[in-house]
Amino acid sequence: MSNPDDHRRKKGNLRLALILVSIAAVFFIGFVAKMVLLGK
């Protein structure tokens, strides 16, 4: 029942989610690293 266009949109959403998660991970790691460096 799922047409190719819907499948393509799902793939795009997955890629967008991965990009957002990676950006959030980079910010989180940078924040933790700053806290550790400033903590010392």
PDB file of N, CA, C, O and CB in Angstrom:
ATOM      1  N   MET A   1       0.832  -1.207   0.000  1.00  0.00           N
ATOM      2  CA  MET A   1       0.000   0.000   0.000  1.00  0.00           C
ATOM      3  C   MET A   1       0.870   1.262   0.000  1.00  0.00           C
ATOM      4  O   MET A   1       0.395   2.335  -0.373  1.00  0.00           O
ATOM      5  CB  MET A   1      -0.943   0.003   1.224  1.00  0.00           C
ATOM      6  N   SER A   2       2.117   1.149   0.407  1.00  0.00           N
ATOM      7  CA  SER A   2       3.007   2.315   0.447  1.00  0.00           C
ATOM      8  C   SER A   2       3.597   2.566  -0.940  1.00  0.00           C
ATOM      9  O   SER A   2       4.227   1.686  -1.528  1.00  0.00           O
ATOM     10  CB  SER A   2       4.143   2.108   1.490  1.00  0.00           C
ATOM     11  N   ASN A   3       3.385   3.775  -1.452  1.00  0.00           N
ATOM     12  CA  ASN A   3       3.914   4.101  -2.778  1.00  0.00           C
ATOM     13  C   ASN A   3       5.372   4.565  -2.669  1.00  0.00           C
ATOM     14  O   ASN A   3       5.819   4.934  -1.583  1.00  0.00           O
ATOM     15  CB  ASN A   3       3.046   5.195  -3.455  1.00  0.00           C
ATOM     16  N   PRO A   4       6.109   4.550  -3.770  1.00  0.00           N
ATOM     17  CA  PRO A   4       7.550   4.906  -3.755  1.00  0.00           C
ATOM     18  C   PRO A   4       7.807   6.300  -3.187  1.00  0.00           C
ATOM     19  O   PRO A   4       8.815   6.514  -2.514  1.00  0.00           O
ATOM     20  CB  PRO A   4       8.125   4.829  -5.171  1.00  0.00           C
ATOM     21  N   ASP A   5       6.901   7.256  -3.450  1.00  0.00           N
ATOM     22  CA  ASP A   5       7.115   8.622  -2.960  1.00  0.00           C
ATOM     23  C   ASP A   5       7.124   8.650  -1.432  1.00  0.00           C
ATOM     24  O   ASP A   5       7.950   9.329  -0.821  1.00  0.00           O
ATOM     25  CB  ASP A   5       6.023   9.570  -3.504  1.00  0.00           C
ATOM     26  N   ASP A   6       6.191   7.901  -0.818  1.00  0.00           N
ATOM     27  CA  ASP A   6       6.129   7.848   0.643  1.00  0.00           C
ATOM     28  C   ASP A   6       7.406   7.218   1.195  1.00  0.00           C
ATOM     29  O   ASP A   6       7.939   7.653   2.216  1.00  0.00           O
ATOM     30  CB  ASP A   6       4.885   7.051   1.112  1.00  0.00           C
ATOM     31  N   HIS A   7       7.886   6.182   0.498  1.00  0.00           N
ATOM     32  CA  HIS A   7       9.118   5.507   0.936  1.00  0.00           C
ATOM     33  C   HIS A   7      10.296   6.476   0.874  1.00  0.00           C
ATOM     34  O   HIS A   7      11.142   6.498   1.767  1.00  0.00           O
ATOM     35  CB  HIS A   7       9.403   4.254   0.059  1.00  0.00           C
ATOM     36  N   ARG A   8      10.339   7.278  -0.193  1.00  0.00           N
ATOM     37  CA  ARG A   8      11.440   8.236  -0.354  1.00  0.00           C
ATOM     38  C   ARG A   8      11.377   9.293   0.757  1.00  0.00           C
ATOM     39  O   ARG A   8      12.407   9.705   1.292  1.00  0.00           O
ATOM     40  CB  ARG A   8      11.380   8.915  -1.759  1.00  0.00           C
ATOM     41  N   ARG A   9      10.160   9.723   1.094  1.00  0.00           N
ATOM     42  CA  ARG A   9      10.017  10.733   2.150  1.00  0.00           C
ATOM     43  C   ARG A   9      10.509  10.159   3.484  1.00  0.00           C
ATOM     44  O   ARG A   9      11.159  10.850   4.268  1.00  0.00           O
ATOM     45  CB  ARG A   9       8.532  11.203   2.270  1.00  0.00           C
ATOM     46  N   LYS A  10      10.186   8.880   3.727  1.00  0.00           N
ATOM     47  CA  LYS A  10      10.624   8.238   4.973  1.00  0.00           C
ATOM     48  C   LYS A  10      12.148   8.192   5.028  1.00  0.00           C
ATOM     49  O   LYS A  10      12.744   8.411   6.083  1.00  0.00           O
ATOM     50  CB  LYS A  10      10.037   6.806   5.091  1.00  0.00           C
ATOM     51  N   LYS A  11      12.779   7.904   3.875  1.00  0.00           N
ATOM     52  CA  LYS A  11      14.235   7.845   3.816  1.00  0.00           C
ATOM     53  C   LYS A  11      14.815   9.233   4.118  1.00  0.00           C
ATOM     54  O   LYS A  11      15.809   9.355   4.834  1.00  0.00           O
ATOM     55  CB  LYS A  11      14.712   7.338   2.423  1.00  0.00           C
ATOM     56  N   GLY A  12      14.180  10.280   3.561  1.00  0.00           N
ATOM     57  CA  GLY A  12      14.655  11.643   3.793  1.00  0.00           C
ATOM     58  C   GLY A  12      14.531  12.016   5.258  1.00  0.00           C
ATOM     59  O   GLY A  12      15.421  12.651   5.822  1.00  0.00           O
ATOM     60  N   ASN A  13      13.415  11.617   5.880  1.00  0.00           N
ATOM     61  CA  ASN A  13      13.231  11.912   7.302  1.00  0.00           C
ATOM     62  C   ASN A  13      14.299  11.213   8.134  1.00  0.00           C
ATOM     63  O   ASN A  13      14.804  11.772   9.108  1.00  0.00           O
ATOM     64  CB  ASN A  13      11.826  11.482   7.769  1.00  0.00           C
ATOM     65  N   LEU A  14      14.643   9.981   7.742  1.00  0.00           N
ATOM     66  CA  LEU A  14      15.654   9.228   8.487  1.00  0.00           C
ATOM     67  C   LEU A  14      16.998   9.935   8.388  1.00  0.00           C
ATOM     68  O   LEU A  14      17.720  10.058   9.378  1.00  0.00           O
ATOM     69  CB  LEU A  14      15.765   7.776   7.955  1.00  0.00           C
ATOM     70  N   ARG A  15      17.333  10.406   7.167  1.00  0.00           N
ATOM     71  CA  ARG A  15      18.609  11.103   6.982  1.00  0.00           C
ATOM     72  C   ARG A  15      18.615  12.400   7.799  1.00  0.00           C
ATOM     73  O   ARG A  15      19.624  12.737   8.417  1.00  0.00           O
ATOM     74  CB  ARG A  15      18.858  11.406   5.473  1.00  0.00           C
ATOM     75  N   LEU A  16      17.485  13.131   7.805  1.00  0.00           N
ATOM     76  CA  LEU A  16      17.391  14.378   8.565  1.00  0.00           C
ATOM     77  C   LEU A  16      17.557  14.093  10.053  1.00  0.00           C
ATOM     78  O   LEU A  16      18.244  14.833  10.757  1.00  0.00           O
ATOM     79  CB  LEU A  16      16.041  15.087   8.296  1.00  0.00           C
ATOM     80  N   ALA A  17      16.928  13.019  10.533  1.00  0.00           N
ATOM     81  CA  ALA A  17      17.040  12.644  11.946  1.00  0.00           C
ATOM     82  C   ALA A  17      18.489  12.317  12.294  1.00  0.00           C
ATOM     83  O   ALA A  17      18.979  12.711  13.353  1.00  0.00           O
ATOM     84  CB  ALA A  17      16.127  11.437  12.264  1.00  0.00           C
ATOM     85  N   LEU A  18      19.177  11.594  11.403  1.00  0.00           N
ATOM     86  CA  LEU A  18      20.581  11.241  11.665  1.00  0.00           C
ATOM     87  C   LEU A  18      21.434  12.498  11.738  1.00  0.00           C
ATOM     88  O   LEU A  18      22.319  12.598  12.588  1.00  0.00           O
ATOM     89  CB  LEU A  18      21.123  10.291  10.571  1.00  0.00           C
ATOM     90  N   ILE A  19      21.175  13.463  10.848  1.00  0.00           N
ATOM     91  CA  ILE A  19      21.945  14.714  10.852  1.00  0.00           C
ATOM     92  C   ILE A  19      21.699  15.465  12.160  1.00  0.00           C
ATOM     93  O   ILE A  19      22.642  15.952  12.783  1.00  0.00           O
ATOM     94  CB  ILE A  19      21.563  15.605   9.630  1.00  0.00           C
ATOM     95  N   LEU A  20      20.440  15.559  12.575  1.00  0.00           N
ATOM     96  CA  LEU A  20      20.124  16.281  13.809  1.00  0.00           C
ATOM     97  C   LEU A  20      20.755  15.598  15.018  1.00  0.00           C
ATOM     98  O   LEU A  20      21.275  16.266  15.911  1.00  0.00           O
ATOM     99  CB  LEU A  20      18.604  16.385  13.997  1.00  0.00           C
ATOM    100  N   VAL A  21      20.708  14.269  15.046  1.00  0.00           N
ATOM    101  CA  VAL A  21      21.291  13.522  16.169  1.00  0.00           C
ATOM    102  C   VAL A  21      22.801  13.718  16.217  1.00  0.00           C
ATOM    103  O   VAL A  21      23.375  13.888  17.292  1.00  0.00           O
ATOM    104  CB  VAL A  21      20.955  12.019  16.057  1.00  0.00           C
ATOM    105  N   SER A  22      23.446  13.695  15.047  1.00  0.00           N
ATOM    106  CA  SER A  22      24.908  13.868  15.020  1.00  0.00           C
ATOM    107  C   SER A  22      25.280  15.273  15.477  1.00  0.00           C
ATOM    108  O   SER A  22      26.266  15.447  16.195  1.00  0.00           O
ATOM    109  CB  SER A  22      25.469  13.603  13.598  1.00  0.00           C
ATOM    110  N   ILE A  23      24.500  16.287  15.068  1.00  0.00           N
ATOM    111  CA  ILE A  23      24.779  17.662  15.496  1.00  0.00           C
ATOM    112  C   ILE A  23      24.603  17.769  17.013  1.00  0.00           C
ATOM    113  O   ILE A  23      25.428  18.379  17.693  1.00  0.00           O
ATOM    114  CB  ILE A  23      23.844  18.675  14.762  1.00  0.00           C
ATOM    115  N   ALA A  24      23.532  17.177  17.540  1.00  0.00           N
ATOM    116  CA  ALA A  24      23.289  17.216  18.981  1.00  0.00           C
ATOM    117  C   ALA A  24      24.413  16.500  19.723  1.00  0.00           C
ATOM    118  O   ALA A  24      24.842  16.952  20.785  1.00  0.00           O
ATOM    119  CB  ALA A  24      21.926  16.576  19.323  1.00  0.00           C
ATOM    120  N   ALA A  25      24.895  15.380  19.169  1.00  0.00           N
ATOM    121  CA  ALA A  25      25.975  14.623  19.807  1.00  0.00           C
ATOM    122  C   ALA A  25      27.250  15.457  19.839  1.00  0.00           C
ATOM    123  O   ALA A  25      27.960  15.469  20.844  1.00  0.00           O
ATOM    124  CB  ALA A  25      26.222  13.287  19.064  1.00  0.00           C
ATOM    125  N   VAL A  26      27.545  16.158  18.738  1.00  0.00           N
ATOM    126  CA  VAL A  26      28.753  16.993  18.682  1.00  0.00           C
ATOM    127  C   VAL A  26      28.665  18.103  19.728  1.00  0.00           C
ATOM    128  O   VAL A  26      29.634  18.362  20.441  1.00  0.00           O
ATOM    129  CB  VAL A  26      28.941  17.599  17.262  1.00  0.00           C
ATOM    130  N   PHE A  27      27.508  18.758  19.820  1.00  0.00           N
ATOM    131  CA  PHE A  27      27.343  19.824  20.813  1.00  0.00           C
ATOM    132  C   PHE A  27      27.483  19.265  22.230  1.00  0.00           C
ATOM    133  O   PHE A  27      28.127  19.879  23.081  1.00  0.00           O
ATOM    134  CB  PHE A  27      25.972  20.514  20.644  1.00  0.00           C
ATOM    135  N   PHE A  28      26.874  18.093  22.484  1.00  0.00           N
ATOM    136  CA  PHE A  28      26.927  17.483  23.816  1.00  0.00           C
ATOM    137  C   PHE A  28      28.352  17.101  24.188  1.00  0.00           C
ATOM    138  O   PHE A  28      28.796  17.356  25.307  1.00  0.00           O
ATOM    139  CB  PHE A  28      26.022  16.249  23.876  1.00  0.00           C
ATOM    140  N   ILE A  29      29.074  16.484  23.241  1.00  0.00           N
ATOM    141  CA  ILE A  29      30.460  16.082  23.508  1.00  0.00           C
ATOM    142  C   ILE A  29      31.320  17.316  23.754  1.00  0.00           C
ATOM    143  O   ILE A  29      32.167  17.317  24.647  1.00  0.00           O
ATOM    144  CB  ILE A  29      31.032  15.250  22.328  1.00  0.00           C
ATOM    145  N   GLY A  30      31.104  18.368  22.960  1.00  0.00           N
ATOM    146  CA  GLY A  30      31.864  19.605  23.145  1.00  0.00           C
ATOM    147  C   GLY A  30      31.573  20.217  24.509  1.00  0.00           C
ATOM    148  O   GLY A  30      32.482  20.709  25.178  1.00  0.00           O
ATOM    149  N   PHE A  31      30.307  20.189  24.923  1.00  0.00           N
ATOM    150  CA  PHE A  31      29.928  20.741  26.228  1.00  0.00           C
ATOM    151  C   PHE A  31      30.580  19.951  27.357  1.00  0.00           C
ATOM    152  O   PHE A  31      31.114  20.537  28.299  1.00  0.00           O
ATOM    153  CB  PHE A  31      28.396  20.737  26.394  1.00  0.00           C
ATOM    154  N   VAL A  32      30.538  18.622  27.267  1.00  0.00           N
ATOM    155  CA  VAL A  32      31.144  17.765  28.295  1.00  0.00           C
ATOM    156  C   VAL A  32      32.652  17.989  28.334  1.00  0.00           C
ATOM    157  O   VAL A  32      33.241  18.069  29.413  1.00  0.00           O
ATOM    158  CB  VAL A  32      30.826  16.268  28.024  1.00  0.00           C
ATOM    159  N   ALA A  33      33.283  18.091  27.157  1.00  0.00           N
ATOM    160  CA  ALA A  33      34.736  18.307  27.102  1.00  0.00           C
ATOM    161  C   ALA A  33      35.087  19.643  27.749  1.00  0.00           C
ATOM    162  O   ALA A  33      36.076  19.739  28.477  1.00  0.00           O
ATOM    163  CB  ALA A  33      35.248  18.266  25.634  1.00  0.00           C
ATOM    164  N   LYS A  34      34.279  20.680  27.488  1.00  0.00           N
ATOM    165  CA  LYS A  34      34.548  21.992  28.082  1.00  0.00           C
ATOM    166  C   LYS A  34      34.404  21.923  29.600  1.00  0.00           C
ATOM    167  O   LYS A  34      35.213  22.501  30.327  1.00  0.00           O
ATOM    168  CB  LYS A  34      33.593  23.061  27.500  1.00  0.00           C
ATOM    169  N   MET A  35      33.385  21.223  30.079  1.00  0.00           N
ATOM    170  CA  MET A  35      33.180  21.095  31.526  1.00  0.00           C
ATOM    171  C   MET A  35      34.365  20.371  32.162  1.00  0.00           C
ATOM    172  O   MET A  35      34.829  20.765  33.232  1.00  0.00           O
ATOM    173  CB  MET A  35      31.860  20.339  31.829  1.00  0.00           C
ATOM    174  N   VAL A  36      34.858  19.316  31.510  1.00  0.00           N
ATOM    175  CA  VAL A  36      35.989  18.553  32.046  1.00  0.00           C
ATOM    176  C   VAL A  36      37.246  19.418  32.054  1.00  0.00           C
ATOM    177  O   VAL A  36      37.985  19.439  33.039  1.00  0.00           O
ATOM    178  CB  VAL A  36      36.226  17.264  31.217  1.00  0.00           C
ATOM    179  N   LEU A  37      37.488  20.132  30.953  1.00  0.00           N
ATOM    180  CA  LEU A  37      38.695  20.968  30.864  1.00  0.00           C
ATOM    181  C   LEU A  37      38.627  22.119  31.867  1.00  0.00           C
ATOM    182  O   LEU A  37      39.627  22.432  32.514  1.00  0.00           O
ATOM    183  CB  LEU A  37      38.869  21.522  29.430  1.00  0.00           C
ATOM    184  N   LEU A  38      37.464  22.751  32.002  1.00  0.00           N
ATOM    185  CA  LEU A  38      37.334  23.870  32.939  1.00  0.00           C
ATOM    186  C   LEU A  38      37.289  23.359  34.376  1.00  0.00           C
ATOM    187  O   LEU A  38      37.672  24.068  35.305  1.00  0.00           O
ATOM    188  CB  LEU A  38      36.068  24.697  32.625  1.00  0.00           C
ATOM    189  N   GLY A  39      36.815  22.114  34.553  1.00  0.00           N
ATOM    190  CA  GLY A  39      36.744  21.531  35.897  1.00  0.00           C
ATOM    191  C   GLY A  39      38.137  21.372  36.476  1.00  0.00           C
ATOM    192  O   GLY A  39      38.349  21.559  37.674  1.00  0.00           O
ATOM    193  N   LYS A  40      39.095  21.021  35.607  1.00  0.00           N
ATOM    194  CA  LYS A  40      40.474  20.874  36.068  1.00  0.00           C
ATOM    195  C   LYS A  40      41.113  22.247  36.107  1.00  0.00           C
ATOM    196  O   LYS A  40      42.284  22.373  36.467  1.00  0.00           O
ATOM    197  CB  LYS A  40      41.284  19.909  35.149  1.00  0.00           C
TER     198      LYS A  40
END
